[in-house]
Amino acid sequence: MRVPDFFILGHPKCGTTALYEMLRRHPQIFMPALKEPAYFATDLRSRFQRKASGRLPVTLEHYLSLFDAAAPAQLVGEASSSYLVSTAAARNIAELQPGARLIAILREPASFLRSLHLQLLQNHIESERSLRRALALEPARRQGRQIPRRSPRPQALLYSERVRYVEQLRRYRAVFGEEQLLVLVYDDFRAENEATVGRVLRFLDVDPTVPVERSEVNPTVLMRSQRLDELVHTLTVGDSPLARAVRAPVKALAPRRLRHAALHGVRRRFVVGAPPPPDEELMLELRRRFAPEVVALSEYLDRDLVSLWGYDRLG
């Protein structure tokens, strides 16, 4: 069974999904349809399992079966955004594949946490609509309190734990070495996408001249109503007798394409919307709070992220 040759480590909302989609289109690369197996993040297991084909692997055999369709000459990889924050993933990956090549993508801390908070609301992991209050809940949530009832991954609600960039990179370099880890900056991926993806392809030692179409996926949106989102999901894919009874006449009258288009329209109009403008006062507070981390990361990577991210203008 094939063992992955490379891993996209994360963080979420930093371009990991877009990079995954672009790399899997390269003919010399195979990545499974399940984008985030999260197999090696054993310290961050979900409280609930996904159903059907999206079920997360918990055994090595199940995990490796994700790569069965890879051609012998293809490079095999996967992308799990939890691997960077996980304290166990680096060691677990090294035990299985000590020669792995690793790709991490980092983003300016304040904008990262704002976008992450909106994503967790969309995924029903978070229920607190205010980022400021969500951050204030971290002490209670570390003790297992104030966890949303339906949140599958309470560890994801510890936002500040994400912004330990240097500690996270050191964890991987300690077991893999510097030459096996490629660290990208989200700003480069957005502004110089073709050049950045070319850098990744050269790092993976595949043909960098093969054109790979830019991918725009997983946009940041505002979750207007989690209850309505749950209702739409239940009525469209739920297994209850009521859900099946509601779907039966719709299936009989409308083709699959039309049903999906209608569902997408309902979600776009009533469930999600454009994200609100950032709370600039909170953004400034976060940047001042995480300024030491940005300085340390600049020194660690030997790149001036202080200026790039505007931390020299905080006042």
Secondary structure, 3 states (H helix, E strand, C coil): CCCCCEEEEECCCCCHHHHHHHHCCCCCEECCCCCCCCCCCHHHCCCCCCCHHHCCCCCHHHHHHCCCCCCCCCEEEEECCCCCCCCCHHHHHHHHCCCCEEEEEECCHHHHHHHHHHHHHHCCCCCCCCHHHHHHCHHHHHCCCCCCCCCCCHHHHCHHHHCCHHHHHHHHHHHHCHHHEEEEEHHHHHHCHHHHHHHHHHHHCCCCCCCCCCCCCCCCCEECCHHHHHHHHHHHHCCCHHHHHHHHHHHHHCCHHHHHHHHHHHHHHHHEECCCCCCHHHHHHHHHHHHHHHHHHHHHHCCCHHHHCCHHHCC
